[in-house]
Amino acid sequence: MQHMQPLEIVLVVKIALTLLLWSIPLMLIPLDGLRKLGFPVQQPEIFLRLLGMAYLSLALCYFFGLQSQQDKIYPSDTVWIGILSNGGAFAVLLNSGVRTTNWKEWGSLAKVFMWISLFATGMICSSLVIFGPLR
């Protein structure tokens, strides 16, 4: 078995988190289930489902980048998409969680989920910068 390079590890983690934390839940969890977890859910439902599909598309982009990296081809487009996507998400989550009181009235599980998302997007963005352009 071949040893994975750091960028490959980052992409594998990113694919897993994108699917498990963001894409699949947004596409499949019923609105009542999201409410029970403490998320304030707005209508129409279609926007949550479209966002889940957009995350699934990003996961596919990361998968193609992983394949390129394993073939010893640096996946520049994938890395920059990841830096923008995760860096932007980190900034939005940081502003929402720290500077505003948006999560104040959310349920405990929803708040934990958002803090995990904040940490995950920040770490992935940083890792992509370190093992991508700064490599």
Backbone torsions as a table, in degrees:
resi	resn	phi	psi	omega
1	MET	NA	134.0	-176.5
2	GLN	-78.5	141.5	177.0
3	HIS	-71.6	132.0	-179.8
4	MET	-80.4	138.2	175.7
5	GLN	-77.4	156.6	-178.2
6	PRO	-54.6	-41.9	179.6
7	LEU	-63.8	-35.9	177.0
8	GLU	-63.7	-41.5	178.8
9	ILE	-62.8	-44.6	178.9
10	VAL	-59.8	-43.6	-179.1
11	LEU	-66.9	-38.7	177.5
12	VAL	-63.5	-45.3	178.6
13	VAL	-62.3	-43.3	-179.1
14	LYS	-62.9	-43.1	177.9
15	ILE	-59.9	-48.1	-178.5
16	ALA	-61.6	-47.3	-179.8
17	LEU	-64.7	-41.5	-179.3
18	THR	-61.0	-43.8	-180.0
19	LEU	-71.1	-49.0	-171.7
20	LEU	-78.4	-36.0	-176.8
21	LEU	-92.6	-33.4	-169.6
22	TRP	-118.7	-53.7	-173.3
23	SER	-67.9	-60.6	-175.5
24	ILE	-61.1	-46.3	178.0
25	PRO	-59.8	-42.0	-178.3
26	LEU	-68.9	-29.0	179.9
27	MET	-84.6	-29.6	-167.7
28	LEU	-116.9	-27.1	-177.2
29	ILE	-73.1	126.0	177.5
30	PRO	-60.0	152.5	-178.8
31	LEU	-57.0	-38.2	177.6
32	ASP	-62.3	-35.8	177.0
33	GLY	-65.5	-41.5	176.7
34	LEU	-64.0	-39.9	178.2
35	ARG	-64.0	-40.7	179.3
36	LYS	-64.0	-28.3	176.3
37	LEU	-78.6	-7.6	176.1
38	GLY	102.1	9.0	178.6
39	PHE	-87.0	134.9	172.5
40	PRO	-77.2	111.9	-175.1
41	VAL	-104.8	129.9	-179.4
42	GLN	-106.1	157.5	173.0
43	GLN	-93.4	153.8	-0.6
44	PRO	-82.5	149.7	-178.3
45	GLU	-61.0	-27.8	-173.7
46	ILE	-55.3	-33.5	-177.3
47	PHE	-68.4	-36.3	174.8
48	LEU	-64.4	-42.6	-178.2
49	ARG	-67.4	-38.3	177.1
50	LEU	-66.1	-38.7	177.1
51	LEU	-63.4	-41.6	176.0
52	GLY	-59.5	-40.2	178.1
53	MET	-67.5	-37.6	177.2
54	ALA	-62.8	-40.7	176.6
55	TYR	-64.5	-36.8	176.8
56	LEU	-62.9	-39.3	176.7
57	SER	-63.1	-40.3	176.3
58	LEU	-63.1	-39.8	178.4
59	ALA	-60.4	-39.0	177.6
60	LEU	-64.8	-40.5	176.3
61	CYS	-59.1	-44.2	179.2
62	TYR	-66.0	-36.1	177.5
63	PHE	-63.0	-45.4	177.5
64	PHE	-63.5	-38.0	176.3
65	GLY	-63.8	-40.0	177.3
66	LEU	-61.9	-44.1	178.1
67	GLN	-60.5	-43.7	178.4
68	SER	-61.3	-46.9	-180.0
69	GLN	-59.9	-40.8	178.2
70	GLN	-66.9	-26.2	175.9
71	ASP	-87.2	10.2	179.1
72	LYS	68.1	28.0	175.1
73	ILE	-113.0	118.3	-178.1
74	TYR	-64.8	123.6	-176.5
75	PRO	-86.6	68.4	-174.3
76	SER	-53.4	-48.7	-178.2
77	ASP	-60.0	-45.4	-179.4
78	THR	-61.6	-43.9	-178.9
79	VAL	-62.6	-46.3	-178.7
80	TRP	-68.7	-36.6	174.4
81	ILE	-61.8	-42.5	178.9
82	GLY	-65.0	-40.3	178.5
83	ILE	-63.9	-45.8	179.9
84	LEU	-66.3	-47.4	-177.7
85	SER	-62.5	-50.7	-177.4
86	ASN	-75.3	-37.5	176.5
87	GLY	-64.0	-43.0	177.4
88	GLY	-64.4	-44.6	178.4
89	ALA	-62.3	-41.8	178.0
90	PHE	-59.0	-45.6	-178.9
91	ALA	-63.5	-43.3	179.4
92	VAL	-64.4	-45.3	-179.7
93	LEU	-65.9	-40.4	178.9
94	LEU	-61.9	-46.6	178.2
95	ASN	-61.8	-43.8	-177.6
96	SER	-68.8	-39.7	-175.5
97	GLY	-86.1	-28.9	-173.8
98	VAL	-107.6	-48.3	-173.7
99	ARG	-82.6	-25.5	-179.7
100	THR	-117.1	178.8	178.3
101	THR	-109.7	29.4	-175.9
102	ASN	-56.3	-34.7	-174.9
103	TRP	-94.5	-0.6	-172.8
104	LYS	-54.3	-42.6	-175.5
105	GLU	-98.6	7.8	178.5
106	TRP	-76.1	160.7	175.6
107	GLY	-68.1	160.2	-176.3
108	SER	-59.0	-45.6	179.8
109	LEU	-63.5	-38.6	178.0
110	ALA	-63.2	-42.5	178.6
111	LYS	-63.3	-44.5	178.6
112	VAL	-60.1	-44.3	178.7
113	PHE	-58.2	-43.8	-178.7
114	MET	-68.1	-38.2	177.0
115	TRP	-67.7	-37.5	174.9
116	ILE	-62.7	-42.2	178.7
117	SER	-63.5	-41.0	177.2
118	LEU	-59.6	-50.6	-179.9
119	PHE	-62.1	-45.7	-176.7
120	ALA	-62.8	-45.7	-178.7
121	THR	-67.1	-36.9	177.2
122	GLY	-65.7	-43.5	179.9
123	MET	-67.8	-40.5	-179.7
124	ILE	-67.4	-44.0	177.6
125	CYS	-59.2	-48.0	179.2
126	SER	-60.4	-43.7	-179.2
127	SER	-65.7	-38.6	177.7
128	LEU	-64.9	-38.6	177.1
129	VAL	-65.1	-46.6	-177.1
130	ILE	-64.8	-45.5	-175.0
131	PHE	-95.8	1.1	176.3
132	GLY	-106.2	-103.2	-175.4
133	PRO	-59.6	-30.4	-178.2
134	LEU	-90.7	2.1	-174.6
135	ARG	-58.9	NA	NA
